[in-house]
Amino acid sequence: MFKGNGLVIGTLIVLAAGCTSEADDTGGAAGAGNAGGSDAGGSDGGEQPGNGPSSDVSLSDDGRFMAFASLSDNLVPGDTNGEVDVFVYDRNTGVNTRVSVSSTGEQGDENSSNTAISGDGRYVTFTTYSLTFSSHDPDGFSQVYLHDRETGTTERVCTGLYSDVSDDGRFVSCGSWGSIVVDRATGERHELAESGGFVSLSGDGGIAVYEDEDLDRVVIRELSTGVETEIEEVAGRELHNRPRISADGHYVVFSAAENVGPDSHVSGVYRYDRTSGTSELIYEATRPGDKSDSLGPRATISGDGSRIAFMDEQFKTLLADGGPPRLLETGETTLMPYLSANGEWLAYPSAFGTEQAYLHEIATGESKLVSKSSE
């Protein structure tokens, strides 16, 4: 259930942003579902690959709906803004729909990325500098928006660079130099850290895992009680790289790294058990460069914590599900894979050349191109 703004297109583009606690703002009048608030196109017949790079993927719990960001302008009709947009692919129909649009269906005038999709596939969050989606003045900061695919409305949630959303769309996290979780039902803002990054939410939104970058730590907070648990260092390694919590709230997957020379570092993938308070090493490898400059494994976890997928040092996707991690034969090098909550589907963008978005069925080993059009 987690993602990040800064679309990966061969290299990582980082957009500057802050995170503050501000009022909700819905831009434009409510649309009539997808017909009024989004653009649809791209069925499976006669498909054409996207003509621009795609990245930033996420999945609904059952893997039916896949959100991704793309610079392609041939995925849906009417994409003429020349910007990165956010799309949702429906595995059952083979159709792509653009969701980074205003409540009246107007396309953005700046890049939109950092996708997160709710467990039921109804809500999608994304971040952008665009002035199209609300009357709020961003004052130079990236904003987090939520699009309701059922009503077609798009509303501003808060200021932030990263976002996540609970299964029912009630809770939205916003992270950058500060981190909060917004309860859309009550309007309550849960302040997590003044200097934070990634914030991952459990399926019900009641538990948040966040990086406190000032104090260099990973923290779990139960929102209803405010009780926090800090994940301790493992083997003296620095915790980093976007921790994620399982949908059931029981496990947290994270990575930790240490430099082992002037030109290399060791990075490990760990699973933290909230019941026992212990961390289990899943995989480790030596990677080139300094640990602070590395993308790292970018691990993702199934809803019950039984499966973990991550990038190895060769940008291949490995899956750990009880035994030694095994290679998933996706046929592509991958960046930042995303595992569905049911553990059956893997979304990933290909890297270093094709830069398309794919959906992989783990049981069959088959991958399907998602960033495509039909013409």
C-alpha positions in Angstrom: 0.0 0.0 0.0 2.8 2.3 -0.5 4.5 4.5 -3.0 6.6 7.7 -3.7 6.5 10.9 -5.7 9.4 11.4 -8.0 8.7 9.3 -11.0 11.5 6.9 -11.8 12.2 7.3 -15.5 15.7 5.8 -15.9 16.8 8.1 -13.1 15.1 9.2 -9.9 13.5 12.6 -10.2 12.9 14.0 -6.7 10.3 16.8 -6.3 10.7 19.1 -3.4 7.8 19.4 -1.0 6.7 20.0 2.6 3.9 18.6 4.7 1.5 20.7 6.8 -1.8 20.3 8.4 -4.4 22.2 6.3 -8.0 22.1 5.4 -9.5 19.8 2.7 -10.3 21.3 -0.6 -12.4 19.7 -3.4 -11.8 21.2 -6.8 -14.7 21.6 -9.1 -18.2 20.1 -9.1 -18.7 16.4 -8.5 -18.5 14.3 -11.7 -20.8 11.4 -12.6 -18.5 8.5 -11.8 -15.8 7.7 -14.4 -17.9 9.3 -17.1 -17.5 12.7 -15.6 -14.3 12.6 -13.7 -11.8 10.5 -15.7 -10.7 9.4 -19.2 -11.0 5.7 -20.2 -9.4 3.8 -23.1 -6.9 1.1 -23.9 -8.7 -2.3 -24.1 -6.7 -5.5 -24.7 -7.5 -5.7 -28.5 -4.8 -4.2 -30.8 -2.8 -2.9 -27.9 0.1 -0.5 -28.4 2.9 0.0 -25.8 2.9 3.4 -24.1 5.0 5.9 -25.9 6.5 7.3 -22.7 8.1 5.9 -19.6 5.9 4.5 -16.8 6.6 3.8 -13.1 5.2 4.3 -9.6 3.0 1.2 -9.4 0.5 0.0 -6.7 -2.3 -2.6 -6.5 -5.7 -3.2 -5.0 -5.9 -6.0 -2.5 -7.0 -8.6 -5.0 -4.7 -7.3 -7.8 -7.6 -6.4 -10.1 -6.8 -2.7 -10.1 -3.3 -1.4 -10.8 -2.4 2.3 -10.4 0.7 3.7 -12.1 2.2 6.9 -13.4 3.2 7.5 -17.0 4.4 10.1 -19.4 2.7 8.3 -22.3 0.0 10.2 -24.1 -1.5 7.3 -26.0 -3.0 5.3 -23.1 -6.4 7.2 -23.1 -8.0 9.7 -25.6 -7.6 13.4 -24.9 -4.2 13.2 -23.1 -2.7 16.4 -24.5 -1.1 18.0 -21.4 2.4 16.6 -22.1 2.8 15.8 -18.4 3.1 12.6 -16.3 -0.4 11.4 -15.4 -1.8 8.7 -13.1 -3.8 5.8 -14.5 -5.7 2.8 -13.2 -5.7 -0.4 -15.1 -8.6 -2.9 -14.7 -7.4 -6.4 -15.1 -10.9 -7.8 -15.7 -11.7 -5.4 -18.6 -8.2 -4.5 -19.8 -9.0 -0.8 -19.8 -6.8 2.0 -18.6 -8.5 5.1 -17.0 -6.7 8.4 -16.2 -7.5 9.5 -12.6 -5.2 12.5 -12.2 -8.0 14.8 -13.4 -10.1 17.4 -11.6 -13.7 16.7 -10.5 -14.8 18.2 -13.8 -12.5 16.0 -15.8 -9.8 18.7 -16.5 -6.3 17.3 -17.0 -3.4 18.6 -14.9 -0.9 21.2 -15.9 2.0 19.6 -14.0 3.3 16.1 -13.4 1.3 13.8 -11.2 2.8 10.7 -9.6 3.3 8.9 -6.3 0.3 6.6 -6.7 -1.4 4.7 -4.0 -4.7 2.8 -4.5 -7.1 1.6 -1.8 -7.6 -2.0 -1.1 -11.0 -2.0 -2.7 -9.7 -0.1 -5.8 -12.1 2.8 -5.4 -9.7 5.5 -4.2 -6.4 6.7 -5.6 -4.0 9.2 -4.1 -1.3 11.0 -6.0 0.9 14.1 -5.6 1.4 17.0 -7.9 2.3 20.7 -8.1 -0.6 21.3 -10.5 -3.0 24.2 -9.9 -5.8 22.4 -11.8 -7.3 20.2 -9.1 -8.2 22.8 -6.4 -8.2 26.4 -5.5 -5.6 25.9 -2.8 -2.3 27.8 -3.4 0.5 25.2 -3.0 3.1 28.0 -2.4 5.7 25.9 -4.2 4.9 22.6 -2.4 3.6 19.3 -3.7 0.0 18.5 -2.8 -1.6 15.1 -2.0 -4.9 14.5 -3.8 -7.5 11.7 -3.5 -9.6 10.7 -6.5 -12.8 8.8 -6.0 -13.3 6.5 -9.0 -16.9 5.9 -8.1 -18.0 9.5 -7.9 -15.3 11.0 -10.2 -14.4 13.7 -7.6 -10.8 14.7 -6.8 -10.1 16.4 -3.5 -7.0 17.9 -1.9 -6.0 16.2 1.3 -2.8 17.9 2.5 0.7 19.1 1.5 3.2 16.3 1.0 5.5 14.4 -1.3 4.5 10.8 -0.4 1.1 9.3 0.2 -0.7 6.1 1.2 -4.4 5.3 1.6 -6.3 2.8 3.7 -8.5 0.1 2.2 -11.7 2.1 2.4 -10.1 5.5 1.6 -10.8 7.0 5.1 -7.2 7.5 6.1 -4.6 9.1 3.9 -0.9 9.6 4.9 1.2 12.5 3.7 4.9 12.6 4.1 7.9 14.6 3.1 9.8 16.9 5.6 6.9 16.3 8.0 4.6 13.3 8.2 0.9 13.2 9.1 -2.1 10.9 8.7 -5.5 12.5 7.9 -8.8 10.9 9.0 -11.1 12.0 6.2 -14.2 11.0 8.2 -13.5 13.3 11.2 -11.0 15.7 9.7 -8.5 14.8 12.5 -4.8 15.2 11.7 -2.4 12.8 13.4 1.0 14.5 13.5 3.8 11.9 13.3 7.1 13.7 12.8 8.4 17.1 11.9 11.0 15.7 9.6 9.7 12.5 8.0 9.5 10.6 4.8 7.5 7.6 3.8 4.4 6.7 5.8 2.8 3.3 5.3 -0.7 2.4 6.6 -2.3 -0.8 7.7 -5.4 -1.9 5.7 -7.8 -0.3 8.2 -5.6 2.8 8.5 -5.3 2.4 12.3 -1.5 1.8 12.3 1.1 3.9 10.6 4.8 3.1 10.1 7.0 6.1 9.3 10.6 7.2 9.0 11.7 10.0 11.4 14.5 11.3 9.3 15.8 13.8 12.0 16.3 11.0 14.5 17.2 8.4 11.9 14.6 5.8 13.1 11.6 3.8 12.0 8.5 4.1 14.2 5.2 2.3 14.4 2.3 4.2 15.8 -1.2 3.0 16.8 -3.3 6.1 15.9 -6.2 5.4 18.3 -3.9 5.3 21.4 -0.8 7.2 20.2 1.4 4.4 21.4 4.7 4.2 19.5 7.2 1.4 19.0 10.6 2.0 17.6 12.2 -0.6 15.4 15.7 -1.0 16.7 18.9 -1.1 14.6 19.8 -4.6 13.4 23.5 -5.6 13.3 24.5 -2.0 13.7 23.0 -1.2 10.3 21.1 2.0 9.5 17.4 1.5 8.9 16.2 3.1 5.7 14.3 2.7 2.5 10.6 3.0 2.9 9.3 0.6 5.5 5.9 -1.0 4.8 3.4 -2.6 7.1 1.3 -5.6 6.2 -2.4 -4.9 5.7 -3.2 -6.9 8.9 -0.8 -4.7 10.9 1.2 -7.6 12.2 4.5 -7.3 10.2 6.7 -4.5 9.0 9.2 -5.0 6.1 12.2 -2.7 5.9 15.8 -2.6 4.8 19.0 -1.7 6.7 22.4 -1.0 5.3 26.0 -0.4 6.2 29.0 0.8 4.1 31.7 -1.9 3.8 34.2 0.1 1.8 34.6 3.3 -0.2 32.6 1.9 -3.1 30.1 -0.6 -1.7 27.6 -1.3 1.0 25.7 -4.3 2.4 21.9 -4.0 2.4 19.5 -6.4 4.1 15.8 -7.0 3.9 14.1 -7.6 7.3 10.7 -8.6 8.6 9.7 -7.2 12.0 7.1 -9.1 14.0 5.1 -6.7 16.2 4.0 -9.5 18.5 7.5 -10.8 19.4 9.3 -7.5 18.8 12.0 -9.2 16.8 13.4 -8.7 13.3 14.2 -11.6 10.9 16.8 -11.3 8.1 15.2 -12.3 4.8 18.0 -11.5 2.4 21.2 -9.5 2.2 23.6 -8.6 -0.6 26.5 -6.3 -1.4 25.6 -3.4 -3.6 27.8 -0.8 -5.3 28.1 2.7 -4.1 27.4 4.4 -0.8 24.3 3.3 1.1 22.9 6.8 1.1 22.9 6.9 -2.7 21.2 3.5 -3.2 17.6 2.7 -4.2 18.0 -0.3 -2.0 15.7 -3.4 -2.2 12.4 -1.5 -2.0 10.7 -4.4 -0.3 6.9 -4.9 -0.4 4.8 -7.3 1.7 1.5 -9.2 1.4 -1.4 -8.5 3.6 -0.7 -11.3 6.0 3.1 -10.9 5.9 3.7 -14.4 4.5 5.2 -13.1 1.2 7.8 -10.4 0.6 9.0 -9.2 -2.8 12.0 -6.9 -3.4 14.7 -5.9 -5.9 18.0 -7.7 -5.8 21.4 -6.1 -6.6 20.8 -6.9 -10.3 17.4 -5.2 -10.4 15.6 -8.6 -10.6 12.6 -9.3 -8.4 13.0 -11.9 -5.6 10.1 -13.5 -3.7 10.4 -14.8 -0.2 7.5 -16.9 1.0 8.8 -19.3 3.7 11.9 -20.7 2.0 15.0 -19.0 0.4 14.1 -16.1 -1.8 13.5 -17.2 -5.4 13.7 -15.3 -8.6 10.4 -14.3 -10.3 10.8 -14.7 -14.0 9.3 -11.4 -15.1 11.4 -11.2 -18.2 12.5 -7.7 -17.3 14.7 -5.8 -14.9 12.5 -4.1 -12.4 12.3 -1.0 -10.3 10.2 -0.8 -7.1 7.9 -3.8 -7.4 4.6 -3.9 -5.5 2.9 -7.0 -4.1 -0.9 -7.3 -3.9 -2.3 -7.9 -0.4 -3.5 -11.4 -1.4 0.1 -12.2 -2.4 -0.9 -13.4 -5.9 0.0 -10.5 -8.1 3.1 -8.3 -8.6 3.1 -4.9 -10.3 6.4 -3.5 -11.5 7.9 -1.0 -13.9 10.6 -2.3 -16.2 13.9 -0.5 -16.0 16.8 0.6 -18.2 15.2 0.7 -21.6 11.6 -0.2 -22.1 10.3 1.5 -18.9 6.8 0.1 -19.2 4.4 -1.0 -16.4 3.5 -4.7 -16.1 1.3 -7.0 -14.0 2.7 -10.4 -13.1 0.7 -13.4 -11.9 2.9 -15.3 -9.5 1.1 -18.6 -9.8 1.4 -18.9 -13.6 4.6 -16.8 -14.1 2.9 -14.7 -16.8 3.4 -11.0 -17.1 1.0 -8.6 -18.9 1.7 -5.2 -20.3 -0.4 -2.6 -18.6 0.9 0.7 -19.9 -0.7 0.2 -23.3 -3.4 1.7 -25.6 -5.7 0.3 -28.2 -5.7 1.9 -31.6 
